[in-house]
Amino acid sequence: MAASIGSSLKISVIQPLLATSVRLLCTARPVCEHNGSQHKNVLFTDEQNRQRLLNRTIEKIKVDFKGQSQDSILLMNKSISTPTHVAMHLNQSLLDSAVVALVNGEAWDMSRPLEADCTVQFCTYRNEHTQIANKAFWRSCSLILLKTMMSSFRGDYPVLPCQSHDVNPGLGCFVYDVHLPWGEWAATEQELVTLSREAMKLKTANKSFERLNVDASLATKIFEDNSFKIQQVEERAKRGRVTLYRCGEFIDLHDGPLVPSTGCLHQFQFTAVHTIDNTPYKDVIHRVQGVALPSPLWAHHAVWRPITERAKRPITADLYKTASTS
């Protein structure tokens, strides 16, 4: 069963697998038909537009930018202006290199509106805040794993998102846990290569990560077909509003912050798919692993190969327990 299901990947060329299972190819129907995502996106966009209409009056706030070589004070628009707008007022180099911002010391998405007078710093892959930038990139790549998985199988083999994990980059890979309706599946090397190629298409697509804070009631409607996400919505609702991110047609729960868009990818590779036992769920859960480098960085194949080999080692740690105690 694993071999035929693996053949359901939307593949440009996997000759040996497709020879006997052409009927299992992903069809050309729009991805938005998978898992009712068209309905989810309507709910997301409607709420996004509703929140934008709340800002009918313009109120100025003072933004104190702290840079490596210069400090600046800017007057920006409350709940409208974002760290991206701040960078645009400063210089193109900063705009191009900024991954996330620090707003009063808190890691902040570049597209998230500023809410009050604040100090702003920027995190890049090469300054003193590189660890914060790397973690944002790692989180974003975890969602890219999900987005690729969900768009690479036929609609009658839906991949159900279970949970992302804020994995320390020191473990050597990022992960996303999913539920596969056909049971256990051990992806072949060729299938992992094909998924990696699909993921790299997102670099050219340059899809933005859109952040939206919503009430738990709306999040429940968006994830009404996913019991894993409903449980997570209930847990997050205890802390207040729920944070969602959208990338293209795909929506997920995440606290963030994330990188501005998928255009940041330079190298990306799926490295493993394996089942895990230590989860709070009764269903069979697969952990998908990957590794990547952002566009300002690159690795020669002689260096990239050991990086990917390390990322193939199954992460079997109880990440759910880690999340509950963090």
TISE-451459 format. One record per residue (C-alpha): residue in one letter; chain; x, y, z. Coordinates in Angstrom, 2 decimals, decimal comma. Layout:
N
  res  chain        X        Y        Z
    A      A        X        Y        Z
...
//
This chain:
326
  res  chain        X        Y        Z
    M      A     0,00     0,00     0,00
    A      A     2,83     2,38     0,81
    A      A     4,28     2,11    -2,70
    S      A     1,00     2,86    -4,48
    I      A     0,14     5,73    -2,18
    G      A     3,62     7,15    -2,65
    S      A     2,86     7,13    -6,36
    S      A    -0,05     9,50    -5,77
    L      A     2,46    12,33    -5,45
    K      A     2,07    15,11    -8,02
    I      A     5,31    14,27    -9,77
    S      A     6,95    15,61   -12,90
    V      A     8,93    12,39   -13,29
    I      A     9,14     9,32   -11,07
    Q      A     9,29     6,69   -13,79
    P      A     9,51     3,48   -11,77
    L      A     6,64     4,39    -9,44
    L      A     4,28     5,79   -12,04
    A      A     4,59     2,89   -14,45
    T      A     1,93     0,91   -12,60
    S      A     0,01     3,65   -10,78
    V      A    -0,62     6,50   -13,22
    R      A    -4,22     6,71   -12,04
    L      A    -2,96     7,86    -8,64
    L      A    -1,36    11,05    -9,94
    C      A    -2,58    14,26    -8,37
    T      A    -5,05    15,82   -10,79
    A      A    -4,78    19,38   -12,09
    R      A    -7,71    20,62   -10,06
    P      A    -7,06    23,73    -7,96
    V      A    -5,38    23,14    -4,60
    C      A    -8,14    25,18    -2,95
    E      A   -10,45    22,17    -3,36
    H      A    -8,33    20,16    -0,95
    N      A    -9,71    19,94     2,59
    G      A   -12,29    22,70     1,96
    S      A    -9,62    25,39     1,92
    Q      A   -11,72    27,68    -0,30
    H      A   -14,23    28,06     2,54
    K      A   -11,42    28,58     5,05
    N      A    -9,92    31,34     2,90
    V      A   -13,24    33,16     2,59
    L      A   -13,52    33,23     6,39
    F      A    -9,90    34,39     6,74
    T      A   -10,23    37,16     4,13
    D      A   -13,55    38,41     5,51
    E      A   -12,07    38,74     9,00
    Q      A    -8,93    40,35     7,61
    N      A   -11,03    42,96     5,79
    R      A   -13,23    43,53     8,85
    Q      A   -10,20    44,27    11,02
    R      A    -8,77    46,66     8,44
    L      A   -11,98    48,66     8,43
    L      A   -11,64    49,20    12,18
    N      A    -8,78    51,65    11,56
    R      A   -10,88    54,54    10,26
    T      A    -8,91    57,28    12,03
    I      A    -5,20    57,93    11,65
    E      A    -3,27    58,21    14,90
    K      A     0,46    58,85    14,93
    I      A     2,93    56,90    17,03
    K      A     6,65    57,47    17,64
    V      A     8,95    54,71    16,43
    D      A    12,48    54,80    17,80
    F      A    14,67    52,79    15,43
    K      A    17,85    51,35    16,91
    G      A    20,38    50,39    14,26
    Q      A    23,97    49,19    14,18
    S      A    25,26    52,37    12,61
    Q      A    22,38    54,80    12,99
    D      A    19,37    55,60    15,16
    S      A    16,26    57,33    13,84
    I      A    12,94    58,54    15,16
    L      A     9,98    58,17    12,83
    L      A     6,32    59,11    13,06
    M      A     4,21    56,21    11,81
    N      A     0,52    55,31    11,70
    K      A    -0,82    53,33    14,66
    S      A    -2,22    49,87    13,77
    I      A    -1,40    50,48    10,09
    S      A     2,35    50,93     9,74
    T      A     4,51    47,82    10,04
    P      A     8,23    47,12    10,54
    T      A     8,42    46,76     6,76
    H      A     7,26    50,38     6,42
    V      A     9,89    51,43     8,95
    A      A    12,60    49,70     6,91
    M      A    11,29    51,33     3,72
    H      A    11,83    54,76     5,31
    L      A    15,44    53,88     6,19
    N      A    17,23    52,11     3,33
    Q      A    16,80    49,37     0,74
    S      A    19,57    47,22     2,16
    L      A    17,81    47,00     5,52
    L      A    14,50    46,26     3,82
    D      A    16,06    43,41     1,84
    S      A    17,92    41,83     4,77
    A      A    15,39    42,15     7,62
    V      A    13,81    38,81     8,55
    V      A    11,81    39,78    11,64
    A      A    11,73    42,82    13,91
    L      A    12,21    43,33    17,62
    V      A     9,47    45,66    18,86
    N      A    10,17    46,71    22,45
    G      A    12,28    43,56    22,63
    E      A     9,53    41,23    21,37
    A      A    10,04    39,23    18,16
    W      A     7,58    40,68    15,63
    D      A     6,54    39,83    12,06
    M      A     7,67    42,36     9,46
    S      A     4,07    42,68     8,23
    R      A     2,45    42,98    11,67
    P      A     1,10    46,47    12,41
    L      A     2,72    48,48    15,21
    E      A     0,29    49,17    18,03
    A      A     1,87    51,96    20,10
    D      A     5,01    54,06    20,63
    C      A     7,91    51,63    20,46
    T      A    11,54    50,91    19,76
    V      A    12,29    48,83    16,67
    Q      A    15,32    46,77    15,75
    F      A    15,74    44,35    12,87
    C      A    16,96    40,76    12,92
    T      A    18,95    39,48     9,94
    Y      A    20,90    36,31     9,25
    R      A    24,15    38,18     9,76
    N      A    23,72    40,56    12,71
    E      A    23,68    40,02    16,47
    H      A    20,06    38,85    16,30
    T      A    20,77    35,99    13,90
    Q      A    19,41    33,37    16,34
    I      A    15,98    35,02    16,30
    A      A    16,07    35,23    12,50
    N      A    17,06    31,57    12,22
    K      A    14,21    30,44    14,47
    A      A    11,70    32,42    12,40
    F      A    13,07    30,79     9,24
    W      A    12,88    27,33    10,84
    R      A     9,24    27,89    11,86
    S      A     8,35    29,09     8,37
    C      A     9,99    26,08     6,76
    S      A     7,90    23,82     8,97
    L      A     4,78    25,33     7,40
    I      A     6,34    24,93     3,95
    L      A     6,62    21,19     4,71
    L      A     2,88    21,18     5,39
    K      A     1,95    23,30     2,38
    T      A     3,93    21,05     0,07
    M      A     2,51    17,84     1,53
    M      A    -1,06    19,09     1,23
    S      A    -0,69    20,13    -2,41
    S      A     1,22    17,03    -3,56
    F      A    -1,43    14,36    -3,13
    R      A    -4,71    13,74    -4,86
    G      A    -7,80    15,15    -3,19
    D      A    -9,03    11,67    -2,24
    Y      A    -5,80    11,19    -0,26
    P      A    -5,99    14,32     1,93
    V      A    -3,08    15,07     4,24
    L      A    -4,48    16,25     7,58
    P      A    -2,28    18,74     9,49
    C      A    -1,71    17,72    13,06
    Q      A     0,81    20,07    14,68
    S      A     3,95    22,06    14,01
    H      A     6,70    22,20    16,61
    D      A     9,08    25,01    17,50
    V      A    12,16    22,81    17,12
    N      A    15,56    24,17    18,08
    P      A    17,71    24,48    14,93
    G      A    20,41    22,66    16,87
    L      A    18,52    19,39    16,27
    G      A    19,42    19,71    12,60
    C      A    15,96    19,76    11,04
    F      A    12,46    21,24    11,27
    V      A     9,35    19,06    11,50
    Y      A     5,60    18,96    10,99
    D      A     3,34    16,17    12,25
    V      A     0,53    15,02     9,95
    H      A    -2,15    12,35     9,80
    L      A    -2,22    10,30     6,60
    P      A    -5,55     8,56     5,86
    W      A    -3,91     5,42     4,40
    G      A    -1,95     4,54     7,53
    E      A     1,80     4,03     7,70
    W      A     4,02     5,30     4,87
    A      A     7,79     5,21     4,51
    A      A     8,72     7,71     1,78
    T      A    11,40     6,60    -0,68
    E      A    14,41     8,73    -1,55
    Q      A    12,85     9,54    -4,93
    E      A     9,61    10,65    -3,30
    L      A    11,52    12,89    -0,91
    V      A    13,38    14,42    -3,86
    T      A    10,09    15,06    -5,64
    L      A     8,57    16,73    -2,58
    S      A    11,71    18,85    -2,25
    R      A    11,35    20,04    -5,84
    E      A     7,73    20,94    -5,21
    A      A     8,75    22,94    -2,12
    M      A    11,40    24,86    -4,05
    K      A     8,73    26,07    -6,48
    L      A     7,56    28,28    -3,62
    K      A    10,76    30,32    -3,91
    T      A     9,66    31,55    -7,34
    A      A     6,03    31,85    -6,23
    N      A     7,17    34,10    -3,34
    K      A     4,01    33,58    -1,28
    S      A     3,61    35,92     1,70
    F      A     2,96    34,68     5,23
    E      A    -0,09    36,65     6,39
    R      A    -0,69    36,91    10,13
    L      A    -4,17    37,32    11,62
    N      A    -5,32    37,28    15,25
    V      A    -8,86    35,90    15,55
    D      A   -11,39    34,85    18,15
    A      A   -11,49    31,17    19,02
    S      A   -14,99    30,91    17,53
    L      A   -13,73    31,87    14,08
    A      A   -10,69    29,60    14,34
    T      A   -13,05    26,74    15,23
    K      A   -15,05    27,38    12,04
    I      A   -11,90    27,46     9,93
    F      A   -10,65    24,14    11,34
    E      A   -14,03    22,49    11,83
    D      A   -12,91    19,46     9,76
    N      A    -9,74    18,88    11,79
    S      A   -10,07    17,52    15,33
    F      A    -6,35    18,02    15,98
    K      A    -6,60    21,74    15,28
    I      A    -9,84    22,13    17,23
    Q      A    -8,06    20,81    20,32
    Q      A    -5,19    23,25    19,77
    V      A    -7,62    26,15    19,30
    E      A    -9,18    25,37    22,66
    E      A    -5,76    25,31    24,34
    R      A    -4,62    28,57    22,74
    A      A    -7,92    30,29    23,48
    K      A    -7,08    30,09    27,18
    R      A    -4,29    32,59    26,48
    G      A    -6,60    34,95    24,63
    R      A    -7,01    35,37    20,88
    V      A    -5,75    32,75    18,44
    T      A    -3,07    33,53    15,84
    L      A    -3,37    32,20    12,29
    Y      A    -1,02    32,38     9,33
    R      A    -1,94    32,06     5,68
    C      A     0,45    31,19     2,87
    G      A    -1,25    31,10    -0,50
    E      A    -4,36    28,98     0,03
    F      A    -3,14    27,28     3,19
    I      A    -3,99    28,38     6,73
    D      A    -2,49    27,12     9,97
    L      A    -2,29    27,86    13,66
    H      A     1,02    29,33    14,74
    D      A     2,28    31,89    17,25
    G      A     5,07    33,08    14,93
    P      A     6,80    35,23    14,08
    L      A     7,56    33,96    10,57
    V      A     9,66    35,23     7,69
    P      A     7,96    37,63     5,25
    S      A     7,54    35,15     2,38
    T      A     8,56    31,88     0,77
    G      A    10,88    33,80    -1,56
    C      A    13,56    33,54     1,14
    L      A    14,34    29,91     0,24
    H      A    17,72    29,05    -1,22
    Q      A    18,01    25,33    -0,50
    F      A    15,21    23,10     0,82
    Q      A    15,03    19,35     1,23
    F      A    12,54    16,85     2,65
    T      A    14,70    14,40     4,58
    A      A    12,41    11,89     6,32
    V      A     8,83    10,75     6,93
    H      A     8,27     8,34     9,80
    T      A     5,63     7,36    12,35
    I      A     5,85     8,50    15,96
    D      A     4,32     6,94    19,06
    N      A     4,56     9,55    21,80
    T      A     1,64    11,81    20,86
    P      A    -1,58    12,70    22,69
    Y      A    -3,61    11,30    19,77
    K      A    -4,96     7,81    19,06
    D      A    -4,44     8,13    15,30
    V      A    -1,27     7,12    13,47
    I      A     0,82    10,28    13,21
    H      A     3,69    10,79    10,75
    R      A     6,50    13,23    11,42
    V      A     7,77    14,97     8,30
    Q      A    11,32    16,35     8,53
    G      A    13,27    18,78     6,39
    V      A    16,24    21,12     6,29
    A      A    16,81    24,39     4,44
    L      A    18,99    27,46     4,02
    P      A    17,72    31,01     3,39
    S      A    18,58    32,97     0,25
    P      A    21,43    35,08     1,74
    L      A    23,24    31,86     2,65
    W      A    24,28    28,86     0,61
    A      A    26,23    25,67     1,04
    H      A    28,45    23,86    -1,45
    H      A    27,20    20,34    -2,16
    A      A    30,12    18,93    -0,17
    V      A    28,81    20,82     2,87
    W      A    25,11    20,45     2,09
    R      A    25,30    16,66     1,91
    P      A    26,31    16,07     5,56
    I      A    23,72    18,66     6,64
    T      A    20,97    16,69     4,89
    E      A    22,31    13,36     6,16
    R      A    22,11    14,62     9,72
    A      A    18,55    15,85     9,10
    K      A    17,51    12,33     8,07
    R      A    17,90    11,04    11,62
    P      A    14,36    10,52    12,96
    I      A    13,33    13,02    15,62
    T      A    11,46    10,77    18,04
    A      A    11,53    13,05    21,09
    D      A     8,20    13,86    22,74
    L      A     7,82    17,34    21,26
    Y      A     4,24    17,53    22,56
    K      A     5,48    17,31    26,15
    T      A     8,11    19,98    25,38
    A      A     5,42    22,27    23,93
    S      A     3,13    21,85    26,92
    T      A     5,86    22,85    29,37
    S      A     7,28    25,77    27,36
//
